[in-house]
């Protein structure tokens, strides 16, 4: 318990400093950076699993508050965007694996698992049955998630026509009774999603319940900041805990491959986002966060902090994970006999 409280305190300090410095998405980037730095010094950093689940529900409900009828009206334009996302994922996946093999000397299976743009838990579950450098795969994938968490908030203002505030300005807040009702229903739906083995089930459950309630005007208003801000800080803290047990030497040994892969993935994602924004007339900020191959929970939370369209972002990240869930086992099965 003490270690978890200390971890959250470090994350809160990082959030305050990032907010004071005017850094975009400070409640994600600040904790992620500071907790990572603390973990690399040897401090054990953990977030209790039950608390983690609770923050996923809160963030999911918060995301659903932005699903307005106007946002839903853009659904008809998403198939073209999803098609371009599919192409960009394939380029990142197959091109990244080739880069890792030719430049970093990784074996074919390890390169394939490392280049997978997201879905780390699924990658690790597959890796238990194949011959691969699991330690290196995990390290490079984790560094990719952290890098994109820190890069996207700084890249977005350069592409957006209007400057971004440090965090989304508050609107009308939900009262306690409808908020409590949404949270309870979100937990119930999230548990159903877990049984269906959907990714980020509790977060998606929260978003689904809240989105329906707001889209049909059953309730209105945002999650109060006294609840939403600690949830975002905890999410950033959670990213940093992935570096517990990692030494600076381990980071340095994977830094080159991680930088190369992250840079390649970011470039392809940015190119795809620019094409979609130009062809479909969608805001570049929305498309960039939707195309960035970061963690599902992280990018969906970032869509709120940077005032993007959470429904659009969620649809693309869930689609990416489902697509990879089908494609990756097929490719692993083809490569495995040769490993």
HUQUI-V342978 format. One line per field, one symbol per residue. ss: DSSP state (2 for helix, 1 for strand, 0 for the rest). phi: phi as a letter, one per 30 degrees, with the letter a starting at -180 (. if undefined). A space follows every 10 residues. Layout:
# HUQUI-V342978
ss=???
phi=???
This chain:
# HUQUI-V342978
ss=0222222222 2222222222 0000022222 2222222222 0000000022 2222222222 2222000022 2200222222 2222222222 2222222222 2220000222 2222200002 2222222000 0002222222 2222222222 2222222220 0000000000 0010022222 2222222222 2222200000 2222222222 2222200000 0100222222 2222222222 2000000222 2222222222 2222222222 2222222222 0002222222 2000022222 2222200002 2222222222 2222222222 222222000
phi=.ddddddddd dddddddddd diddhddcdd dedddddddd djddbbbeed dedddddddd dddddcdced ddddedcded dddddedddd dddddddddd ddcciddddd dddddedjie ddddddddcb caddededdd dddddddddd dedddeddcd dcdcddaddd cdcddddddd dddddddddd ddddddiddh eddddddddd dddddchdab jcdeddcdde dddddddddd ddcdiccedd dddcdddddd dddddddddd dddddddddc ideddedddd cddcdedddd dddddchcce ddddedddee dddddddded dddddedcd
